[in-house]
Amino acid sequence: MDIQGHNLVSVEKWAEKAEDKTEDKKDERGDKKELYDWVKNTLGSVNEVKASRRASEHPAMISVQTEMGAARHFLRVGETKGNEHLAFLKPTLHLHLNHPVTEGLLKLRKTDPKTAQLLLEQIYDNALLTAVLLPVSMQSILDAYSVMPPITRAYTTACVLTTVAVQLDFVTPFHLYFNWELIMKHGQIWRLLTSFCFFGSFGFSFVFNMIFNYRYCLMLEEGSFRGRQADFVYMFILGALFMMISAVFVHMLFLGQAFTIMLVYVWARRNPHIRMNFFHVLSFHAPYLPWVLLLFSLLLGNNVLVDFLGIACGHMYYFLEDVFPRQEGGMRILETPTILSYLFDEREPEPIAEEERPGGFDWAEAPIEE
């Protein structure tokens, strides 16, 4: 499309051209043709496979030969079963070889082909979901909910149920907001939790906050906190304490949005090389994401103090946990309490005493005495 002498192209086409430019002629990861053939044969519904070394937050992305908007419209109005629509859309799978998940996939393909096949199918399904090209059924939603990591599932569920309770008039926001005097003098301790779980009535703001909350909570729990559920819960507790102390002085009523910004900040600082794309308008590295969200709130006329509080609490945790212990003379201050490790971390089975272990009998023939 040409407007006032400027040639405008869709984001999908731009991304495809950008990948072609960054694709190297020599691939030290192996024969690309062999990789492409394996991906196409495994997935079946992929029309073409491409690869690049672009830094990305996703291991793969999908583009289609038709316009993406028309493809999504076809998916909404077309009566197709399963993945029949992919034969018409002819999707192209773009693999980002620098992503840790993709690197692991390439290693598994040689050592454990069956697991590699399952991983590839999951990557493909995630790419289709991200591109809104996969039919979403109630069963798929339940399946996605069941495989969510426990802390993310618990917090997301609490936020949704709290909002549903307000919508159905079971409770009102006046029963949920943070009020230090009511907590201390009247024993309304539930406000310590509900002030973090209410994101307003159903609408754009609620959906926007819940998407960010779920997304970055999930990526933290499955990323830098993988296998460390107690540490993740401890980060929740510390972040909540920082915010409640601050809320006493700045008179904030609901802390959920600030808590989401804190999660975004910690994730962004631990993934500094990932490129972000905000509404296909701004392109930047991950550490700038919290500040972009603050600017976005400012443009919408929202209270930027909420975002700033989330950034401040996130930076305090990041500095004490990731920066200060690595400095000369530094030490780890935020040691996770033993009780949290006992409750949330998977405990290794205790070793069995040697005399209680099975076996130990000498089944060989006894030596013949002369």
N, C-alpha and C positions, 0 to 999 in steps of 0.2 A: 504494500500500500504506500502510495507516495502522497505526502501532505506538505505543501509549501516547500517543495524541493528536498524533503527529508524522507528517506526510505524507512518505513516502519515495518518491523517483523515481529512475530509472536515470540514470547519468551522461550517456548519449546524449540523453535527453529534456531534462535540465538544460541541456546545451550548446546544444541547439536553441532552448530558450526564451531563454537568455542571448544568443544571436545575434540573435534577433528583437528583443530590447530594445535592443541596440546598433546596430541597422540604422537609418541615417538616412533621412529622407524624401527629402532632396535628395542626389543622387549626382553629384558633380562629375566623375566618371570617364566619364560618358556615360549613355545610356539603358539602365537595368537590364533592361528587357524584351528589348531587342535582344541584350544579353549572354546572358541566360538562354536565349533561343531558339537562339542560336549554339552554346552549350554542349550543349544537349539534342540538337540536330540533328547535331552533330559526334560525340558519344559514343554516342547511340542508346539505351543501356541505362539512362540516368539518368531517374528518375521525376520529380524536382523539383530545382531549383537555387535556392540561397539565397546571400546574400552579406552580409558584415559587415566591420567594421574592427577587430575584436578582434586584439590582439597575440598571435601564435601562432608556435610554432616550425615549423609545417607550413603550406604554402600552401593546403591543403584538408583536409577531413575528411568521413567518410561516416557517415550514420545510416540506419537502415532502419525500415520501418513496424512490423515484428515486433520482439520483444525480441532484442537483439544476441546473447545466449546461445543462444536458440533458432535464430537464423540460422546461427551457427557450427556448432551441432549438425547442422543440416540439410546444411550444406556437407560435414561429415565423413562422414555416412552416406548422403547422396543420391548417386545415380549420374547425374551431369550431365556434359555435354560443353561444353567452352569456358566461356562465360559464360551458359549457359542458366539457372543459378540466380538471376541478377540479375532475370529477368522475374518471379520469385516474390517476391524480397526487396524489389523496388521501392526502390532506394537513392536517398537525397537527398544531393546534393553541396553542401557548405558551403564557399564560397570565402572566404578571408581576404584582403581587398583590400589590407591594409597590408603583406602579406608581399612581399619583393623579387621573388620568382619570379612571383607573381600580377601585380604591377605590370608586370613585363617582358612577361607574357603579354598584357595589355591593350594594350600598345604594339605588340607584334608582330602582333596581330590586324588592325591597320590598315595596317601597313607590309609584313608578310610573312605572309599567311594560311596558307600551307602549313607553314611552320615553327611558327606558332602552333598549328596543329592537332596536330602531333607533340608539342609541349610539353604541350598540354592532355591528350592521351591518356596521357602519362607521369605527369602530376600525378594523374590519375584512377587509374591502376594503382598508384601509390605509396599513395594514400589507401585503396584496397581492401586492399593488403598490410598496411598499418598496422592496419586494422580486422579483419584475419584473415578477409577475405571473398573472397579470391582463391585458387583452387586452386594449390598449390605442387607443381610437377613437377620432376623432375631437370633437365630442359632449362631451366626458368625459373631454377633455382639456378645452373646453368652460365652462363646469359646474364647474371645479376646479378653473378656472379664476374668475368666477362670485362670488364664495364664499370666495375668498381671502379677508382678511381685507383691508380696504381702503388705508392705508399708504404703506403697502407692495405692493399692486397692483399698486399704482401710481409710486413708485420708480422702481419696476421691469419693468413696461411698458416703463418708460422713458429710462432705460438702454438698453432695447432691441431695441426700436425705434431709439435711437441714433446710435447704431451699424449698424442697417439696413440702415440708411441714409448714413453712411460712405461707406458701401458695395455697395450701388447703386450710389455712387459718387455725391450725392446731396450736401454733405459737405465733407471736408477733416479734418483729425485730427489737422491740423494747425489752423482751425477755432474753435477748442474745448478746447485746452490745457489751463492750468492755467498760466496766465501772468499778473502780478500785474500792470505793466506799461501800457499794452494795456487796462486793465480794468479802471484804473484811468485817463489816459491821453486821451484815444480814446473812452471812454464810452462803451466798449464791455463787458457789465455787464453779458451777457449770459454765459460767461466763468465761472462765479461763480457757475453755475449749471452744465454745460456740462462737466466740468473737473471731476465731480463725477459720470457721467453717461456713460463714454466710457471705455470699458474694452478690447479694442483691436479688431482686426478682428476675424471673426468666426474661432474657432479652439478649441483645448483642453483647453488652458488657459482661453478663454472666457467662455466655458461651466463650467469649474471648479469654476471660480469666481462667475458666476451667480447662480450656485447651492448653494454655501455657502451664497451668498448674500440673495437669496430668503429664504433659510431654516432658517437662524438665525434671519433675519428680521421678518419672520412669527412667529417664536417661541417667540420672544420678545413681539410682538404686541398681541399675543394670550395668553401670559404668564404673566410676571410681569407688563406689561402695559395694560392688559385687562381692558376695560372701562376707560382708561386714554389716549385717543388719543392725547390730547393737550400736555401731558407730553412727549409722544413719539416723537411728532413733535419738541418739545423743545430740546430733546436730539439730534435729527438730526441737528438742528440749531447750538447748542453748539459744537457738534462734528465737523461740517463743519467749524465753526469759528476757533477752535483749530488747525485744519489741514491747513487752509489757512494761518494762522499766521506763522505756522511752515514752510509751503511750500515757503514762501517768503525768508527764510534764508537757506533752504536746496535745493532750486531750483528743486522742484518736479513739473512735468508737469501734470500728471493725478492722481487724488486722490481717485478714486473709490475703488481700491484694499485696500488701507489703511483704508477707511471707512468701508469696509466689515470686516476687522480684528477688528476694534473697536466694531462692532456689536457682533462679536464672543466673544470678551473679556468680554463685559458687560454680555452677556448671560451666559458665562462660570462661572463668579464669582458669579452670582446669582443662579447657580445650581451646587454647589460644590460636591455633592455626586453622581452625575450621572457618570456611567462608559462609556468611549468612546472606540471605536475600529477604529483605523486609517488604512484603507486598509487591515484589517484583519492581521496586522503585529504588531502594538503596541496597548497595552491596558493600559489605564490610566484614571484618574478622569478628569472631565471637565475643571477645572482651568488650566490644563497644555496644553489644546488644542491650544491656540494662540502661545505658545512657540514651540509646535510640528510643526505647520504650518510655523513658522519662520525657524526652522531647515530644513523643507522640501524645502523651498525657497532657503536656502543656498546650499543644495545638488544639486538643479537644476541650480545653478549659477545665480539666480535672485538677484535683489537688495534688501537686507534684511532691508535696511533703510525704505522701504515702510511698511513692517510688523512691524518694531519697532515703527514707527510713529503711526500706528493704535493701538498698544498696549499702547503706552504712552497716547494717547488721551482717549482711553477707560478707563485706570486706573484713569486718572484725573477726568473723569465724575463719575466713580464708587466711588472714594474716597469722592468727594464733595457731592454726592447724598446719598450714602449708609453707609459710614463709619463715616465721620466727624460729621453728625447730631446726631449720637448715642454715641459719646464720651462725657466725662464729660466737661461741658461748651461749647459743640458744638451746632450748629444751622444749619438749612437748608438754604443754600445760594442760591441754584438753584430753586428759586420759579418760577413756570410757569407764564408768563405774562397773565393778565386777557383777553387780546384780543385773545390769542390762545385758552383759555378755551371757550370763546364765539364762536369762529369759529369752533372748532373741537369737543368739548365735547357735549354729549347729554344733553340738558337742560330739567330739570324736569318741568312739567306744573305748572304754578303759581296757588296757592290755590285760590279758589273762595270765595268771601266774603260770610259770613254766611247768610246775608239777600238776596243774589242772588242765593243761592243754591236751587235746586228744592225740592219740598216737604214743610214741615213746617206747613201744614194745619192740623187742628184737625178734623179728620174724624169720631171721636167717637161721640156717641150721647151726646147731651148736657144734663147735669144733670137736672132732673125735680125739679122745685121749688115747695115747699109745700106752 
